[in-house]
Amino acid sequence: MSTSVVRDASVLARRNLEHIRQIPEKLTNVTVQPLMFVLLFSYVFGGAIRVEGGTYKEFLLGGILIQTLAFAMMQPATSIATDLQEGVIDRFRSLPTRRSAYLLGHYFAEMIGSIVTIAILCGTGLLIGWRTSASILSVAQGILLLLVFATAMIWLGLWLGIFVRSPDAVMGIGFIIVFPATFVSNAFVPPSSMPGALQWFAAVNPVSVFISAVRELFGNPLTPVTKHVWPIDHPVPAAWIYSVALVVLGVVSAQRQYKHRTTE
């Protein structure tokens, strides 16, 4: 990646971040919303769900982290769909910037938001009693896995924003994909409480694998495995395989779709 592309992408990322200064309400997705999720789920469900080997608060945080980062894909999708609809990208194409800098600038800006989200969730978790019982290296690997997962979600969000024809379509399509994937998983309750068919879905669901990997790396309690498949039995290596595959899929798909939409 040339320095000129990085420089152009940094300028475009600053443009996206300037929107936050003008419309501070956009920060609610990475500040207030994650905070509310942690507090509400901890104190609403915390007394009703028993977790083996730890507390529900320790069990919860891995699920909230992955769920929040997964839903965050809709923010870049909405932003890029809005730019396409309003003709902003056509104006950028008339400037002496590299074609790839536009998407990279969105990625830089959204990644900053994801880092803030992870920090807020972990900080809130510490305040309410969440703790890690793993080594520093294991926790560091867990944070790195979250960052790679966030990267995958951002690039998939960018692809979605280019694929749809209007910003209004982003929310509907995003919820259809992300909502069942995050809730029919081991994020908030042990899959053993679900009907048999949903237990199988939760077992093969990549979201469950990511959540189990984060919990294992942080030394937090895991859910008993009721349906044995290789990814859920070996969540850490499986999560890294999924992460790399999703990043490659997202980057390649977003770049190809962007080239297609901007050369019509």
N, C-alpha and C positions, 0 to 999 in steps of 0.2 A: 504494500500500500504506500503510494507516494506521499511526500509531505504536503504537496499541493492539495491532494484529496482530503487529507486530515484537516488542513487549514480551512478549506471551503466548508467541510462538514462542521467544524467548530463554529464557524460564523452562522451557519444555518441552525445549529443547536442553540446558540445564543438567542436567535430569533424566536425559537419555540419557548425558551425559558422566559423571554420578555413577556410572553402572553400571560404568564403567571403573575408578574408584577402588575399588569394591567387588569387581570381578572383573578384576584387571589382565591376565589371560590374553587378554582381548579385544584388547589392544594388539598381539598377535602378527600380526594381519592387516595392520597398517600399519607395523610395525617389523621384526620378525624375518623374516617371510615375504618381503617385497621384498628384504631384504638377502641372503637365501639364494638367491633367483632370480638376482640379479646375479652373485654369486660363483660359483655352480654353473655357470651357462651360460657365463660368461666362461672359466673354467678347464677345464671339461669339453669344450665344443665349440670353444673359442677356437683350439686348435691344429690342428683338423681342417678348418675352413672358411676359405677364402681369400676376402677381400673386396677388390674393386677400388677403389682410391682412398683407402684407409684401413685401419684395423685392425678386427678383429672386435668389439672392445670398443666402438669408436665406432659400429659398425653395430648392436650389440645393444641399446644403452640405449633407443633410441626404441621398439623392439619391447617391451621389458620394461615401460616406462612405460605404454604403451597397454594391454598385456595385464593388468597389475596393476589399473589403474583400471577395466577392463571387468569383471574378476572381483569387484571391490569392490561391484558392484551387489547381490551376494547378502547382504551384511551388512545394509543397510536393509531388504531384502526379508524376511530372517529376523526382524528386530526387530519390524517392523510386523505380520507374520503371528502372531508370539507374542503381541503386545498384543491382537490381535483374538481369538485363541483363549482367552486368559485373561480377557477382558472388561475389560481396562484402558481401552479406548477408551470403553466405556459409562460408566465412572466419570468420565472427562474431559468427556464430553458434559453431565454434570450440573453442571459448574463454569461460572462466567461467563467463558468464553473463546470467542474466535472459532473457527468450525469450521476455517477454513484454517490456523490457527496450529499444529495438530497436525502436519500434513505439513511445514510450513515449519520447525518445530522439529527434525524428523528431518533435514531437508536441511541446516540449519545445523551440526548435530552431525557428520553424515557428511562435510560439506565440510571441516571442520577435520581430520578423519582423512585425507582425500585430499591436503590441503596437506602434512601431515606425511609422507605416503607419497612425494609428489613430491620433497620436500626430502631424504629419506633415500636415495632412488634416485639423485638427482643427486649427492649428497655421496659416496655409495659409488662411483659411476662416476668421479668425480674422483680418488678414492683409488687406483683400480685402473688409471688411465691414460686414461679418457675425457676428451675435450676438445671444445670447440666452436670452429669456425673461421668463424663468421658474425658480423655486426655485433651490437651490443648491442640495437638495435631489433628485429632479426630473432629473436634469442634471447628477448627479452621477448614477442614475438608467439607464439613457440613455447610459452612457459610459459602465456600466456593461453589458447591453444588447448587445452592440457592441462586447464586449469581449467574451460573450457566443456565439454569432453568429459566430465570428471568429473561436472559438473552433470547432463549428460544421463544418464549411467549411474546416478546416484543416484535421479533421478526415475523412470527406467524400473524401477529396483529397488523403489522404493516402490509403483509400479503392480503389479509382480509379487507383492509381499507382500500386497497387498489382494486380488489376483485369486485366488491359491491358497487352498485351504481349510485348510491346516495348514502349520506351519513345516517339517515333514519333506519336503514337496513342493518347497520352494524349491531345495534343493541339486540334486535330480535335474533339474528343469526348467532351472535356471540352467546346469548343466554341458552339457546337451544343446544349449543355444543358444550359450554363450560358448566352450566348449572347441573345437569345430571352427572357429568364426569366428576365433579367435586363432591356432590352430596351422596351419590351412590358409590361410596368409597369408605376407607377406614378413617376419614378425617375427623369425624365427630363422635361416632359410636362404633363399637366393635362389630364387624360384619356378621358375627355369630348370631346377632339379634335379628338379622334380615331373613326373608324367605330364601329358599335354596337357590332359585334362579338369580336373585340379586347378590347372593354370596359369591356365585361364580363370576358375575359381572365385576364385583368389587375386587375379586382376586386377580383378574386379568386386566383390570383398569390401570393404566400407567400412573394415574394420579395416586392410587394407593401405594404403588411402588416408590414414587418420589417421597411420599409422606413417611413410609416405613424407613426409607434410607435416612431421612433427616432425623427421625427419632432415634435410630440406631447410632448415628454419628454423634448426636448430642447426649447419648446415654439416657434417653427417656424411655418410659414403658412402651412396649409394643403390644399390638393386639394378637390374640391367639389366631393362628392360621387354620382356617376350617377347610379351605379348598387349596390343595397343594399344586402350584405351578412354579416353574423355575424362577421367574422374576420376583414373585412375592416371597419365595423361600430364600432368595439371595438379593435383597433389595438394593444394596449399595452398588455392586457391579452392574446390576440391571439398570439402575437409575442413571449411571454414567453412560451406558450404552444408549439409553433413550435420549439423554440430554444431547449427546453429540449428534445423533440422528435427527432430532428435532431442530437443532441449530442449522445443520446443513440443509434440511428440508425448507426451513423458513427463509434462510438467506437466498437460496437458489430460486425458490418460488417467488419471493418478493421481487427479486431483481428481474426475473423473466416477465412477470406480470407488469411491472413498472415499464419495462422496455416496450411491451405490447401496447399498454395504454397511452404511452407518450409518443408512439410513432404511428398511431392511427391516422 
